Amino acid sequence: MAYDLLLTGGRVIDPDGGRDGVADVAVTGGRIAAVGTDLPREDAREVVDASGRLVTPGLVDLHTHVFPGGTYWGIHPDPVAWCSGVTTWVDAGSAGAYGLDALRGAVRGYRVRVPVLLNISAVGLTGLTGESRDLAACDVDLAIHTIAANRDLVHGVKARIDANTVGTHGLAPLRRAVAVARACELPLMVHVGVAPPTIAELLPLLGAGDIVTHCASGIAMGRGGLDPALRRAYDAGVLFDLGHGSGGFAYDVLEAQLAAGMPPHVVSTDLHARSLYGPAFDLPTTMAKLLAVGLPLGQVVAAATSAPARALGLPAGTGTLAVGAPADLAVFAAERGDFPLADVHGQLRSAPLRLRNEATYLAGRLLPPSLPAPPPPWVPLTPAQRDALTRRDRLIRDLLTTPLVTPDGLAEQFPRP
């Protein structure tokens, strides 16, 4: 059988298929044709030597915001995707019913795949916060109608539940979000933030398969340790998503959850206009923070591939290298060393491994380098962040003017954090 692309000799980690070992990956017609040892090279149109590299399914980031120009938080995914290995970007509530058509239009222009969670508030994330302070915007019937008309795009419901977002309405927006999710038979993702409502009040409203994001934020820590509501929700089948962001991840809380036997089911970045420049940066960097607290590599890869795909019931073939699946692939140099990484509070832990993305394929095609837009004027940046952005832009411009970009050259010219 002739292959369009053959990656040879890499360490293939495909949690969905139960594979972790040296293997070749073959692609034909944009889909996985075979995974195995010593696949024939003679008829392959392109052979890429992945020896000493890590090959995974294209990563799935369960919590991102990719609606620039339509929201306070939005970023364009393509300039991050090509150098991070993330091929599926779940937009977690950037748009509500009023803005979903505009988000659909934006998604059509992206190279990557973008499933969507519909915000319970019809106004979505156009502002910094406050989208559910007017309960009229949390229209259950409108949200149900919007989902019914957009089943190809919408894979869940999103609600931000914290004092700044809901104002005096407490749990009312969450109850409406639950009603929509149950009526549409979709999972609900809930952002937990500053009380009221407290995490102990909101978690009992969630059921098996619902998702609590920012699961290891300081909000989850009670006066005497972890809030007992977390244990009850975890045991009831509520999924825990890291949701790093710019304020949603603390090492000490995560370590307490691990000690209690509650590792996160999913690792995501909550990548947006204020977390893109640190401390989240991208999904491989966020994954390394789980390695820094002792989780094994295979478990971390699963939390960024098969687990998020399964959580949202994404289309068959997402987050897997099963034969016939879309050939979404990520190739990493797995560098061993001592890599200090910060949480949102500046706490440091050292990762024993850094994943440096060298190539990202979508449907068997290498994603090309692209230059990010400058940060919007409302995003505060430190002088160090601005200097880092200037260096990054210079490196990417050099890549864009290089006639041939090889994976090895990419790794040398564009180091990750």
C-alpha positions as CSV (number, residue, x, y, z in Angstrom):
1,M,0.0,0.0,0.0
2,A,1.3,3.4,-0.9
3,Y,1.4,6.0,1.9
4,D,1.3,9.8,1.5
5,L,3.3,10.2,4.8
6,L,5.2,7.8,7.0
7,L,6.6,8.8,10.4
8,T,9.2,6.2,11.3
9,G,10.8,5.1,14.6
10,G,9.2,7.5,17.1
11,R,7.9,6.6,20.5
12,V,4.2,6.5,19.8
13,I,1.9,7.2,22.8
14,D,-1.8,6.6,21.8
15,P,-3.8,6.1,25.0
16,D,-7.0,5.5,23.2
17,G,-5.4,2.5,21.4
18,G,-3.4,1.4,24.4
19,R,-0.1,1.9,22.6
20,D,3.2,3.2,24.1
21,G,6.3,2.1,22.2
22,V,8.4,2.6,19.2
23,A,6.4,2.4,16.0
24,D,5.8,3.8,12.6
25,V,2.6,5.9,11.7
26,A,1.4,5.8,8.1
27,V,-1.0,8.3,6.5
28,T,-3.1,8.0,3.4
29,G,-5.7,10.4,2.1
30,G,-5.5,12.5,5.3
31,R,-6.3,9.5,7.6
32,I,-4.3,7.1,9.6
33,A,-3.6,4.1,7.4
34,A,-1.5,2.0,9.8
35,V,0.4,2.0,13.0
36,G,3.0,-0.7,13.5
37,T,6.7,-1.7,13.4
38,D,8.7,-1.8,10.1
39,L,6.0,-0.4,7.9
40,P,7.2,-0.4,4.2
41,R,9.0,2.8,3.3
42,E,9.6,2.1,-0.4
43,D,6.3,3.5,-1.7
44,A,5.8,6.3,0.8
45,R,5.7,9.7,-0.9
46,E,7.2,11.4,2.2
47,V,9.2,9.7,5.0
48,V,9.9,11.6,8.2
49,D,12.4,10.1,10.6
50,A,10.9,10.5,14.1
51,S,13.6,8.5,15.9
52,G,14.1,9.8,19.4
53,R,10.9,11.8,19.2
54,L,7.5,11.5,20.8
55,V,4.6,11.0,18.4
56,T,1.0,11.5,19.8
57,P,-2.4,12.1,18.4
58,G,-3.0,15.8,17.7
59,L,-3.7,17.3,21.2
60,V,-7.2,18.3,22.2
61,D,-7.4,21.5,24.4
62,L,-10.7,21.3,26.2
63,H,-10.8,24.9,27.3
64,T,-9.7,27.8,25.0
65,H,-11.1,31.1,23.8
66,V,-10.7,31.6,20.1
67,F,-13.0,34.4,19.1
68,P,-10.8,37.4,18.6
69,G,-12.6,40.6,17.5
70,G,-15.8,39.3,19.0
71,T,-14.8,39.0,22.7
72,Y,-12.5,40.5,25.3
73,W,-10.6,37.2,25.7
74,G,-10.3,35.8,22.2
75,I,-7.1,34.7,20.4
76,H,-6.5,33.3,17.0
77,P,-5.6,29.6,17.4
78,D,-3.5,29.0,14.2
79,P,-0.3,30.9,15.3
80,V,-0.2,28.7,18.4
81,A,-1.4,25.5,16.9
82,W,1.5,24.9,14.5
83,C,4.1,25.0,17.2
84,S,2.2,23.3,20.1
85,G,0.7,20.2,18.6
86,V,-2.9,21.2,19.4
87,T,-5.2,20.4,16.5
88,T,-8.6,20.5,18.3
89,W,-9.4,23.8,20.2
90,V,-12.6,23.7,22.2
91,D,-13.9,27.2,22.5
92,A,-15.4,27.2,26.0
93,G,-18.2,29.7,26.0
94,S,-16.9,32.6,24.1
95,A,-20.2,33.0,22.3
96,G,-23.8,32.7,23.5
97,A,-26.9,32.6,21.3
98,Y,-26.4,36.1,20.0
99,G,-22.9,35.6,18.8
100,L,-22.7,32.0,17.7
101,D,-23.2,32.7,14.0
102,A,-20.2,35.1,14.1
103,L,-18.1,32.5,15.9
104,R,-19.0,30.0,13.2
105,G,-17.8,32.4,10.6
106,A,-14.5,32.8,12.4
107,V,-14.1,29.1,12.8
108,R,-14.4,28.6,9.0
109,G,-11.2,30.6,8.6
110,Y,-9.1,28.5,11.0
111,R,-6.9,25.7,9.9
112,V,-7.6,23.8,13.2
113,R,-10.8,22.1,14.4
114,V,-12.9,24.1,16.8
115,P,-15.8,22.5,18.6
116,V,-17.8,24.9,20.7
117,L,-19.5,25.1,24.2
118,L,-22.4,27.5,24.1
119,N,-22.4,30.1,26.9
120,I,-25.6,30.1,28.9
121,S,-25.6,33.9,28.6
122,A,-26.7,34.9,25.1
123,V,-24.2,37.8,25.2
124,G,-21.2,35.5,25.7
125,L,-17.8,36.8,26.7
126,T,-17.9,40.2,25.0
127,G,-16.7,41.8,28.2
128,L,-14.3,41.1,31.0
129,T,-17.0,39.6,33.1
130,G,-20.7,40.1,34.1
131,E,-22.4,38.3,31.3
132,S,-25.0,36.7,33.6
133,R,-25.8,39.7,35.7
134,D,-28.9,40.2,33.6
135,L,-30.9,37.0,33.9
136,A,-32.9,37.8,30.8
137,A,-29.7,37.0,28.8
138,C,-29.7,33.5,30.3
139,D,-32.7,32.4,28.2
140,V,-33.2,28.7,28.5
141,D,-35.5,28.3,25.5
142,L,-33.2,30.5,23.3
143,A,-30.2,28.4,24.2
144,I,-32.0,25.1,23.5
145,H,-33.2,26.4,20.1
146,T,-29.6,27.7,19.3
147,I,-28.1,24.3,20.1
148,A,-30.7,22.4,18.1
149,A,-29.9,24.5,15.1
150,N,-26.1,24.1,15.5
151,R,-25.6,20.5,16.5
152,D,-22.6,20.1,14.2
153,L,-20.8,22.9,16.1
154,V,-22.0,22.9,19.7
155,H,-20.8,20.0,21.9
156,G,-21.7,21.3,25.3
157,V,-22.8,24.2,27.5
158,K,-20.7,26.6,29.5
159,A,-21.4,28.7,32.6
160,R,-19.1,31.0,34.5
161,I,-20.3,31.0,38.1
162,D,-18.6,33.5,40.4
163,A,-19.6,36.7,42.1
164,N,-18.3,39.0,39.4
165,T,-20.2,37.1,36.7
166,V,-23.5,36.4,38.3
167,G,-23.9,39.5,40.5
168,T,-26.8,39.0,42.9
169,H,-28.3,36.1,41.1
170,G,-26.4,33.3,42.9
171,L,-27.1,29.9,41.4
172,A,-29.9,31.0,39.1
173,P,-27.7,31.1,35.9
174,L,-26.2,27.7,36.8
175,R,-29.7,26.2,37.2
176,R,-30.6,27.5,33.8
177,A,-27.4,26.1,32.3
178,V,-28.2,22.7,33.8
179,A,-31.7,22.9,32.3
180,V,-30.2,23.5,28.9
181,A,-27.6,20.8,29.1
182,R,-30.1,18.2,30.3
183,A,-32.7,19.1,27.6
184,C,-30.0,18.9,24.9
185,E,-28.3,15.8,26.4
186,L,-24.9,17.6,26.4
187,P,-22.3,18.0,29.1
188,L,-22.0,21.2,31.1
189,M,-18.7,22.9,31.9
190,V,-18.7,25.2,34.9
191,H,-16.1,27.8,35.7
192,V,-15.7,28.1,39.4
193,G,-14.5,31.5,40.8
194,V,-14.8,33.9,43.7
195,A,-17.8,33.2,46.0
196,P,-20.6,33.6,46.3
197,P,-21.8,31.1,45.2
198,T,-19.4,28.8,47.0
199,I,-18.0,25.7,45.4
200,A,-19.9,23.6,48.0
201,E,-23.2,25.2,46.8
202,L,-22.7,24.8,43.1
203,L,-21.1,21.3,42.8
204,P,-24.2,19.4,43.9
205,L,-26.0,20.7,40.8
206,L,-23.6,18.9,38.5
207,G,-24.0,15.3,37.4
208,A,-21.8,12.5,36.0
209,G,-20.1,13.7,32.8
210,D,-20.4,17.4,33.7
211,I,-17.1,19.3,33.9
212,V,-15.7,21.6,36.6
213,T,-12.9,23.7,35.1
214,H,-10.2,25.4,37.2
215,C,-10.5,22.3,39.4
216,A,-7.1,23.0,41.1
217,S,-7.6,26.8,41.7
218,G,-7.4,28.3,45.2
219,I,-11.3,28.4,45.2
220,A,-11.3,24.6,45.7
221,M,-9.4,24.8,49.0
222,G,-11.5,25.2,52.1
223,R,-10.3,26.4,55.5
224,G,-9.4,23.0,56.7
225,G,-8.1,21.7,53.3
226,L,-9.9,20.6,50.3
227,D,-13.6,21.3,50.3
228,P,-15.5,18.0,51.0
229,A,-17.8,18.9,48.1
230,L,-14.9,18.1,45.7
231,R,-14.7,14.5,46.9
232,R,-18.5,14.0,46.6
233,A,-18.5,15.5,43.1
234,Y,-15.5,13.5,42.0
235,D,-17.0,10.2,43.2
236,A,-20.3,11.1,41.5
237,G,-18.6,11.2,38.1
238,V,-18.1,15.0,37.7
239,L,-15.0,15.4,35.5
240,F,-12.1,17.6,36.8
241,D,-10.4,19.8,34.2
242,L,-7.3,21.8,35.1
243,G,-8.2,24.9,33.1
244,H,-4.9,26.7,33.9
245,G,-5.7,30.2,32.6
246,S,-4.3,33.3,34.2
247,G,-5.9,32.7,37.6
248,G,-7.1,29.1,37.8
249,F,-4.3,26.8,38.8
250,A,-2.3,26.4,42.0
251,Y,0.3,23.7,42.6
252,D,-0.5,23.2,46.3
253,V,-4.2,22.6,45.6
254,L,-3.4,20.1,42.8
255,E,-0.9,18.3,45.1
256,A,-3.6,18.1,47.8
257,Q,-6.0,16.6,45.3
258,L,-3.5,14.1,44.1
259,A,-2.8,13.1,47.7
260,A,-6.6,12.6,48.1
261,G,-6.6,10.3,45.0
262,M,-8.3,12.9,42.7
263,P,-6.1,13.5,39.7
264,P,-7.6,15.8,37.0
265,H,-9.3,13.9,34.3
266,V,-8.4,16.5,31.7
267,V,-5.5,19.0,31.3
268,S,-6.4,22.2,29.5
269,T,-5.0,25.7,29.2
270,D,-7.9,28.1,29.3
271,L,-5.8,29.9,26.7
272,H,-6.9,33.4,26.1
273,A,-5.6,36.9,25.6
274,R,-4.4,37.2,29.2
275,S,-2.9,33.7,29.7
276,L,-1.2,33.2,26.3
277,Y,1.8,35.3,27.4
278,G,2.2,33.4,30.7
279,P,1.9,31.5,32.9
280,A,-0.1,29.1,30.8
281,F,1.7,29.7,27.4
282,D,0.4,26.6,25.6
283,L,-0.8,23.0,26.2
284,P,2.6,21.3,26.2
285,T,3.9,23.8,28.8
286,T,0.7,23.1,30.9
287,M,1.2,19.4,30.5
288,A,4.7,19.7,31.8
289,K,3.3,21.2,35.0
290,L,1.5,17.9,35.6
291,L,4.7,16.0,35.1
292,A,6.3,18.4,37.6
293,V,3.9,17.1,40.4
294,G,4.7,13.5,39.5
295,L,2.0,12.3,37.1
296,P,3.4,9.8,34.5
297,L,3.7,10.9,30.9
298,G,1.2,8.4,29.5
299,Q,-1.5,9.7,31.9
300,V,-0.8,13.3,31.0
301,V,-1.0,12.6,27.2
302,A,-4.3,10.8,27.8
303,A,-5.6,13.9,29.7
304,A,-4.8,16.0,26.6
305,T,-6.0,13.6,23.9
306,S,-8.5,10.8,24.4
307,A,-10.0,12.1,27.7
308,P,-11.2,15.5,26.5
309,A,-12.4,13.9,23.2
310,R,-14.4,11.4,25.2
311,A,-15.7,14.1,27.7
312,L,-17.4,16.0,24.9
313,G,-18.3,13.1,22.6
314,L,-16.2,14.7,19.9
315,P,-16.4,13.2,16.4
316,A,-14.9,9.7,16.0
317,G,-11.2,9.8,15.5
318,T,-10.5,12.8,17.6
319,G,-7.6,12.3,20.0
320,T,-6.6,8.9,18.7
321,L,-4.4,7.2,16.1
322,A,-6.9,4.5,15.3
323,V,-6.8,3.3,11.7
324,G,-9.2,5.4,9.7
325,A,-9.1,8.4,12.1
326,P,-8.2,11.8,10.8
327,A,-4.4,12.0,10.6
328,D,-4.0,14.7,13.3
329,L,-0.5,14.2,14.7
330,A,2.0,15.9,17.0
331,V,5.7,15.3,17.0
332,F,7.7,16.4,20.1
333,A,11.3,16.4,21.2
334,A,11.1,15.1,24.8
335,E,13.9,16.9,26.6
336,R,15.0,15.6,30.0
337,G,16.4,18.0,32.5
338,D,15.2,20.3,35.3
339,F,12.7,22.8,34.0
340,P,11.2,25.2,36.6
341,L,7.6,26.2,35.8
342,A,5.2,28.6,37.7
343,D,1.6,28.4,38.6
344,V,-0.6,31.5,38.6
345,H,0.6,32.5,42.1
346,G,4.3,32.2,41.2
347,Q,4.8,28.9,43.0
348,L,7.5,26.9,41.3
349,R,7.9,23.2,40.6
350,S,10.5,21.5,38.3
351,A,9.4,19.3,35.5
352,P,11.7,16.4,34.6
353,L,10.6,16.6,31.0
354,R,9.9,19.3,28.5
355,L,7.8,18.7,25.4
356,R,9.1,20.8,22.5
357,N,6.8,20.6,19.5
358,E,8.6,20.0,16.2
359,A,5.8,19.3,13.9
360,T,2.0,19.4,13.9
361,Y,-0.1,17.7,11.2
362,L,-3.8,18.3,10.5
363,A,-5.3,15.6,8.3
364,G,-1.8,14.6,7.3
365,R,-0.7,18.1,6.3
366,L,2.0,20.0,8.2
367,L,0.7,23.2,9.7
368,P,2.8,26.1,8.4
369,P,4.3,28.7,10.7
370,S,2.2,31.9,11.2
371,L,2.8,35.1,13.0
372,P,0.5,36.0,15.9
373,A,-1.3,39.3,16.0
374,P,0.0,41.8,18.6
375,P,-1.8,41.7,22.0
376,P,-4.9,43.8,22.2
377,P,-4.5,47.1,23.9
378,W,-6.6,46.1,26.9
379,V,-4.3,43.2,27.9
380,P,-1.7,44.2,30.6
381,L,1.8,43.0,29.9
382,T,5.0,43.3,32.0
383,P,8.2,44.6,30.4
384,A,9.6,41.1,30.4
385,Q,6.6,39.8,28.5
386,R,6.9,42.5,25.9
387,D,10.6,41.7,25.4
388,A,9.8,38.0,25.1
389,L,7.1,38.8,22.5
390,T,9.6,40.9,20.5
391,R,12.1,38.0,20.4
392,R,9.4,35.5,19.5
393,D,8.1,37.7,16.6
394,R,11.7,38.0,15.3
395,L,12.2,34.2,15.4
396,I,8.9,33.5,13.6
397,R,9.6,36.1,10.9
398,D,12.9,34.4,10.3
399,L,11.0,31.1,9.9
400,L,8.6,32.6,7.5
401,T,11.4,33.8,5.2
402,T,13.2,30.5,5.3
403,P,12.7,28.5,2.1
404,L,12.5,25.1,3.8
405,V,11.6,24.6,7.4
406,T,12.5,21.2,8.8
407,P,11.3,19.8,12.1
408,D,14.9,19.9,13.5
409,G,15.3,23.5,12.3
410,L,12.0,24.5,13.8
411,A,13.1,23.2,17.2
412,E,16.3,25.1,17.1
413,Q,14.9,28.4,16.0
414,F,11.7,28.5,18.1
415,P,12.3,27.3,21.7
416,R,9.3,26.8,23.9
417,P,9.2,28.4,27.4
